[in-house]
Amino acid sequence: MIQRFIVLLTTLTVVLAPAARVDAGPLSIPTQPLEGLAPLSPPEITAETWLLWDDTFERELGALRPDEARAMASTTKMMTALVALENSNLDDRVVISEAATEIGESEIDLVPGEVWRMEDLLRALLMRSANDAAIAIAEFVGGTERGFVRMMNETADRLGLENTHFMNPHGLDEEGHYSSARDLLTIALIGMKDTTFAEIVGTRSSTFPNAPDGSERVAASTNALLGTFEGAIGVKTGFTNEARLTMVAAAEREGRRLYAVVMGSNDHFADAAALLRYGYSAFGMLNVVAVGQVVASQRGPGGTTDAIANAGLEYFASPEDSGEVDLVIEYSEGGDPLVVAEVGEEEIGRVGLELTDPDSLPGIAEAFSWASAYWDWLWGND
């Protein structure tokens, strides 16, 4: 038979519940609001759609129309890189075609007939956002640009990207070429699991093969948050007239990795940085149970038996839910007692308890005397 005693962290009222469950006052230190938290409302930004994601706790921290399909500009190149990484080797030698050099806009200035390693092309693609590198990669991996785009859309279908469709590997405006903030996040999350992808998007500048005339090629990342926003680690920027400024940004600090996706922005760096700052300041860890904490006590004729937590328990929370954690002491006859942490109907964790007098583990009949003894102790009655 399981017996449970609930510890309400935000009230001092003892309520005798039916059938071996006692709602008691705070048998431990009451939950306190997290310190240094920002206002609950997300910042006002210029992006028309956005999404803020905590990857450490797999929690959406805020969003505005995250499933709206829009032009995505050069964030397209994240998928181009994924397909290339899945279907080629970093040491593959790629002969640059004339078509690749004629695409225009952002380029690494490839020259027809050059031979580049796939890894160098991927660096140009993700760091410099080079359209010529995108075409060179597509032609090599897919046989033709059209064949590669077909592979991109097959990958999108496999990943369940319902609001994404590709028409090219570079992201220049084209009818039928679109994605959503949520889908771009999914692509970025998968890309960041690949060590090569993650290393490239986190690099601020790189040297590329010299041009045929001997001139040096050096390019800086288009991601201005690298080196300017604390903990920034990637991932991809974009701009076209239709898409306006777009960005998927990632940062890692305070033991957490956050992603911000902004689309249709007037200032993608400012918007992404504002969302990331909000994510770090408005959400944090709540210390629910501390190791060694006396979670509950029973006073009896022979003295006091304490239930002591043998481990700590933290809960990721925002200001609005930091005061809603309940602790429940649960044990079965002959078993080890536990303290179970709950938010509403959801269990968020459990920690084992050690009793200072294990022989005095109470039965059902003693539950009410436990609560009564605690009430007397709480108010100093003898």
C-alpha positions as CSV (number, residue, x, y, z in Angstrom):
1,M,0.0,0.0,0.0
2,I,1.4,3.4,-1.0
3,Q,1.1,6.3,1.4
4,R,1.7,9.9,0.2
5,F,2.2,13.1,2.1
6,I,2.1,16.4,0.1
7,V,4.2,19.4,1.0
8,L,2.7,22.6,-0.5
9,L,5.6,25.0,-0.9
10,T,3.5,28.1,-1.0
11,T,0.9,27.7,1.8
12,L,0.9,27.2,5.5
13,T,-2.5,25.5,5.7
14,V,-2.9,21.9,6.8
15,V,-5.6,20.1,5.1
16,L,-6.4,16.5,6.1
17,A,-7.0,14.6,2.9
18,P,-8.8,11.3,2.6
19,A,-7.1,7.9,2.4
20,A,-3.6,8.1,3.6
21,R,-2.7,11.4,1.9
22,V,-2.2,14.4,4.1
23,D,-1.9,17.9,2.7
24,A,0.4,19.7,5.2
25,G,2.1,23.0,5.6
26,P,5.6,23.7,4.4
27,L,7.7,20.8,5.9
28,S,10.8,22.4,4.2
29,I,12.0,25.7,3.0
30,P,9.2,27.3,0.9
31,T,9.8,27.8,-2.8
32,Q,11.1,31.3,-3.6
33,P,10.8,33.1,-6.9
34,L,13.9,33.0,-9.0
35,E,16.1,36.0,-8.6
36,G,17.2,38.4,-11.3
37,L,14.4,37.4,-13.8
38,A,13.3,39.7,-16.6
39,P,9.7,40.7,-17.2
40,L,7.5,37.9,-18.5
41,S,6.7,39.6,-21.8
42,P,9.1,38.9,-24.7
43,P,10.9,41.9,-26.1
44,E,9.4,43.8,-29.0
45,I,11.4,43.1,-32.1
46,T,11.0,43.9,-35.8
47,A,10.8,40.3,-37.1
48,E,7.4,39.3,-38.5
49,T,7.8,35.7,-37.3
50,W,10.2,34.3,-34.7
51,L,10.8,31.4,-32.4
52,L,12.9,31.1,-29.2
53,W,14.0,27.6,-28.2
54,D,15.8,26.2,-25.2
55,D,17.6,23.2,-26.5
56,T,19.0,22.1,-23.1
57,F,15.5,21.7,-21.7
58,E,13.7,21.2,-25.0
59,R,11.3,23.9,-24.3
60,E,9.8,26.7,-26.5
61,L,10.3,29.9,-24.6
62,G,8.3,32.1,-27.0
63,A,7.1,32.4,-30.6
64,L,5.2,34.6,-33.0
65,R,3.6,32.8,-36.0
66,P,6.4,30.2,-36.0
67,D,4.7,28.0,-38.6
68,E,4.1,30.7,-41.2
69,A,5.8,29.9,-44.5
70,R,8.0,32.7,-45.8
71,A,10.9,33.4,-48.1
72,M,14.0,32.2,-46.2
73,A,17.0,33.7,-48.1
74,S,20.4,32.1,-47.3
75,T,19.2,30.2,-44.3
76,T,18.5,27.8,-47.2
77,K,22.2,26.9,-47.1
78,M,21.8,25.0,-43.8
79,M,19.9,22.3,-45.7
80,T,22.3,22.5,-48.6
81,A,25.1,21.7,-46.1
82,L,23.1,18.9,-44.5
83,V,22.5,17.1,-47.8
84,A,26.1,17.5,-48.9
85,L,27.4,16.2,-45.6
86,E,25.1,13.1,-45.9
87,N,26.0,12.4,-49.5
88,S,29.7,13.3,-49.9
89,N,33.1,13.2,-48.2
90,L,35.0,16.2,-46.9
91,D,38.0,15.4,-49.1
92,D,36.0,15.0,-52.3
93,R,37.5,17.1,-55.2
94,V,35.0,19.4,-56.9
95,V,35.6,20.9,-60.3
96,I,34.0,24.3,-60.5
97,S,31.7,24.9,-63.4
98,E,31.0,28.1,-65.3
99,A,27.4,27.9,-64.1
100,A,28.6,28.1,-60.5
101,T,30.6,31.2,-61.2
102,E,27.7,33.0,-62.9
103,I,25.1,32.8,-60.1
104,G,25.9,36.3,-58.7
105,E,25.2,38.1,-55.4
106,S,27.2,36.8,-52.4
107,E,30.2,34.8,-53.7
108,I,33.7,33.5,-52.8
109,D,34.8,34.3,-56.3
110,L,35.2,30.8,-57.7
111,V,36.8,30.5,-61.1
112,P,35.8,27.9,-63.8
113,G,38.0,24.9,-63.8
114,E,39.3,25.3,-60.3
115,V,39.3,22.2,-58.1
116,W,38.1,22.7,-54.5
117,R,37.8,20.3,-51.6
118,M,34.2,19.7,-50.4
119,E,35.1,20.9,-46.9
120,D,36.4,24.3,-48.3
121,L,33.2,24.7,-50.3
122,L,31.1,24.0,-47.2
123,R,33.1,26.7,-45.3
124,A,32.5,29.2,-48.1
125,L,28.8,28.2,-48.1
126,L,28.1,28.5,-44.4
127,M,30.5,31.3,-43.4
128,R,30.7,33.6,-46.5
129,S,27.2,32.5,-47.6
130,A,28.7,32.0,-51.1
131,N,26.1,31.3,-53.8
132,D,28.8,30.1,-56.2
133,A,29.8,27.5,-53.6
134,A,26.2,26.4,-53.3
135,I,25.9,25.7,-57.0
136,A,29.2,23.9,-57.1
137,I,28.2,21.7,-54.2
138,A,24.8,21.0,-55.8
139,E,26.2,20.0,-59.1
140,F,28.7,17.6,-57.6
141,V,26.4,15.9,-55.1
142,G,23.2,15.9,-57.1
143,G,24.6,15.6,-60.6
144,T,22.7,18.7,-61.5
145,E,21.3,21.6,-59.5
146,R,17.8,20.3,-60.2
147,G,18.8,16.8,-58.9
148,F,20.2,18.3,-55.8
149,V,17.1,20.4,-55.1
150,R,15.1,17.2,-55.4
151,M,17.3,15.7,-52.7
152,M,16.8,18.8,-50.5
153,N,13.0,18.4,-50.7
154,E,13.2,14.6,-50.1
155,T,15.2,15.4,-46.9
156,A,12.7,18.0,-45.9
157,D,9.9,15.5,-46.3
158,R,11.8,12.9,-44.3
159,L,12.3,15.4,-41.5
160,G,8.6,16.3,-41.4
161,L,9.1,19.9,-42.4
162,E,5.5,20.7,-43.4
163,N,6.1,24.4,-44.2
164,T,9.3,24.1,-46.3
165,H,9.9,23.7,-50.0
166,F,13.1,24.3,-51.9
167,M,13.6,25.6,-55.4
168,N,17.4,26.2,-55.3
169,P,20.4,25.5,-53.1
170,H,21.3,29.1,-52.3
171,G,18.1,30.9,-51.2
172,L,17.7,33.6,-53.8
173,D,14.1,34.6,-54.2
174,E,12.1,32.2,-56.3
175,E,8.4,31.3,-56.3
176,G,7.8,28.1,-54.3
177,H,10.9,28.6,-52.2
178,Y,10.0,29.0,-48.5
179,S,10.2,27.8,-45.0
180,S,9.0,28.7,-41.4
181,A,10.8,29.6,-38.2
182,R,10.0,26.2,-36.7
183,D,11.3,24.3,-39.7
184,L,14.5,26.4,-39.8
185,L,15.0,25.6,-36.2
186,T,14.7,21.9,-36.9
187,I,17.3,22.1,-39.7
188,A,19.6,24.0,-37.5
189,L,19.3,21.5,-34.6
190,I,20.1,18.6,-36.9
191,G,23.0,20.5,-38.4
192,M,24.5,21.4,-35.0
193,K,24.7,17.8,-34.1
194,D,27.3,17.3,-36.9
195,T,30.7,18.3,-35.7
196,T,31.8,19.7,-39.1
197,F,28.7,21.8,-39.5
198,A,28.9,23.1,-35.9
199,E,32.6,23.9,-36.2
200,I,32.1,25.9,-39.5
201,V,29.2,28.0,-38.3
202,G,31.0,28.9,-35.2
203,T,34.1,30.1,-37.0
204,R,34.6,33.9,-37.4
205,S,37.0,33.9,-40.3
206,S,38.8,31.5,-42.5
207,T,41.4,31.3,-45.3
208,F,40.4,29.6,-48.5
209,P,42.4,28.3,-51.5
210,N,44.2,31.0,-53.4
211,A,42.7,32.1,-56.7
212,P,44.4,30.9,-59.9
213,D,46.1,34.3,-60.2
214,G,47.7,33.8,-56.8
215,S,45.6,36.3,-54.9
216,E,44.6,35.2,-51.4
217,R,41.0,34.4,-50.4
218,V,40.1,35.3,-46.8
219,A,36.5,35.6,-45.7
220,A,34.7,36.5,-42.4
221,S,31.5,34.9,-41.2
222,T,28.3,36.8,-42.1
223,N,27.2,36.2,-38.5
224,A,28.1,39.3,-36.6
225,L,27.0,37.8,-33.3
226,L,30.1,35.7,-33.2
227,G,32.5,37.5,-30.9
228,T,30.0,40.2,-30.0
229,F,27.2,38.2,-28.2
230,E,28.4,36.3,-25.2
231,G,28.3,32.5,-25.9
232,A,27.3,32.9,-29.6
233,I,28.1,29.6,-31.5
234,G,26.3,30.0,-34.9
235,V,24.4,29.4,-37.1
236,K,23.2,31.2,-40.4
237,T,22.1,34.5,-41.7
238,G,20.2,35.5,-44.8
239,F,18.9,38.4,-46.8
240,T,16.9,39.0,-50.0
241,N,14.4,41.7,-50.9
242,E,11.5,39.3,-50.4
243,A,12.7,37.6,-47.3
244,R,14.2,40.7,-45.8
245,L,16.7,39.8,-43.0
246,T,16.5,36.3,-41.7
247,M,18.6,34.5,-39.1
248,V,19.0,31.4,-37.0
249,A,21.2,32.2,-34.0
250,A,22.5,30.0,-31.3
251,A,24.3,30.7,-28.0
252,E,25.5,28.6,-25.2
253,R,26.2,29.9,-21.7
254,E,25.0,29.3,-18.1
255,G,24.8,25.7,-18.9
256,R,22.1,26.2,-21.5
257,R,22.0,26.3,-25.3
258,L,19.4,28.6,-26.8
259,Y,18.3,29.1,-30.4
260,A,16.5,32.2,-31.8
261,V,15.0,32.2,-35.3
262,V,13.9,35.5,-36.8
263,M,12.3,36.0,-40.3
264,G,11.2,39.2,-42.0
265,S,13.4,41.3,-39.8
266,N,14.7,44.9,-40.2
267,D,17.7,44.0,-37.9
268,H,18.3,40.3,-37.5
269,F,21.3,40.7,-35.2
270,A,19.5,43.0,-32.8
271,D,16.3,40.9,-32.9
272,A,18.1,37.6,-32.3
273,A,20.2,39.1,-29.5
274,A,17.2,40.5,-27.8
275,L,15.4,37.1,-27.9
276,L,18.5,35.3,-26.6
277,R,19.0,37.8,-23.7
278,Y,15.3,37.3,-22.8
279,G,15.7,33.6,-22.8
280,Y,18.6,33.7,-20.4
281,S,17.2,36.3,-18.1
282,A,13.5,35.3,-17.9
283,F,14.0,31.6,-17.4
284,G,16.3,29.7,-15.0
285,M,16.8,26.8,-12.6
286,L,14.7,26.6,-9.4
287,N,16.3,24.7,-6.6
288,V,13.4,22.5,-5.5
289,V,15.2,20.1,-3.2
290,A,18.7,20.4,-1.8
291,V,20.9,17.5,-1.0
292,G,20.8,17.0,2.8
293,Q,17.6,19.0,3.2
294,V,15.2,17.9,5.8
295,V,12.1,17.5,3.7
296,A,9.7,16.4,6.5
297,S,9.8,15.5,10.2
298,Q,7.8,13.4,12.5
299,R,7.8,14.1,16.2
300,G,6.9,11.1,18.4
301,P,7.3,9.9,22.0
302,G,10.8,8.7,21.3
303,G,12.0,11.9,19.6
304,T,12.0,13.3,16.0
305,T,12.5,11.4,12.8
306,D,13.7,13.4,9.9
307,A,13.3,12.6,6.2
308,I,16.5,13.8,4.5
309,A,17.0,14.2,0.8
310,N,19.9,12.1,-0.5
311,A,20.2,14.1,-3.7
312,G,19.3,17.5,-5.1
313,L,16.6,18.3,-7.6
314,E,16.3,21.4,-9.9
315,Y,13.5,22.5,-12.1
316,F,13.6,24.7,-15.1
317,A,11.1,27.5,-14.6
318,S,9.9,30.9,-15.5
319,P,8.6,33.5,-13.0
320,E,5.0,32.5,-13.7
321,D,5.4,28.9,-12.7
322,S,8.2,29.1,-10.1
323,G,5.7,29.0,-7.2
324,E,3.7,26.1,-8.4
325,V,5.9,23.2,-7.4
326,D,4.5,20.7,-4.9
327,L,6.5,18.1,-3.0
328,V,5.0,14.8,-2.2
329,I,6.5,12.3,0.3
330,E,5.7,8.8,-1.0
331,Y,6.6,5.4,0.3
332,S,5.4,1.8,0.5
333,E,5.7,-0.5,3.3
334,G,9.1,-2.1,3.3
335,G,10.3,0.3,0.5
336,D,12.5,3.4,0.5
337,P,10.7,6.7,0.9
338,L,10.8,9.3,-1.9
339,V,10.1,12.9,-2.3
340,V,8.3,13.5,-5.6
341,A,8.2,17.0,-7.1
342,E,5.1,17.9,-9.1
343,V,3.9,20.8,-11.1
344,G,0.1,20.5,-11.5
345,E,-0.5,17.0,-12.7
346,E,3.0,16.5,-14.1
347,E,5.8,14.9,-12.2
348,I,9.1,16.7,-12.7
349,G,11.4,14.5,-10.6
350,R,11.9,12.4,-7.6
351,V,14.6,12.1,-5.0
352,G,15.3,9.3,-2.5
353,L,14.9,10.0,1.3
354,E,16.8,8.7,4.2
355,L,15.1,8.5,7.6
356,T,17.1,9.2,10.7
357,D,15.2,6.5,12.4
358,P,14.3,3.9,9.7
359,D,12.5,1.7,12.2
360,S,9.9,4.4,12.8
361,L,8.5,4.5,9.2
362,P,4.9,5.4,9.9
363,G,1.9,3.4,8.7
364,I,-1.5,4.7,7.6
365,A,-2.7,5.1,11.2
366,E,0.2,7.3,12.0
367,A,-0.3,9.7,9.1
368,F,-2.6,12.0,11.0
369,S,-0.4,12.0,14.1
370,W,2.5,13.0,11.8
371,A,0.6,16.0,10.5
372,S,-0.6,16.9,14.0
373,A,2.9,16.6,15.5
374,Y,4.3,18.8,12.8
375,W,1.6,21.4,13.4
376,D,2.5,21.5,17.1
377,W,6.2,21.8,16.2
378,L,5.5,24.6,13.6
379,W,3.7,26.7,16.2
380,G,6.0,25.9,19.1
381,N,3.4,23.9,21.1
382,D,4.7,21.4,23.7
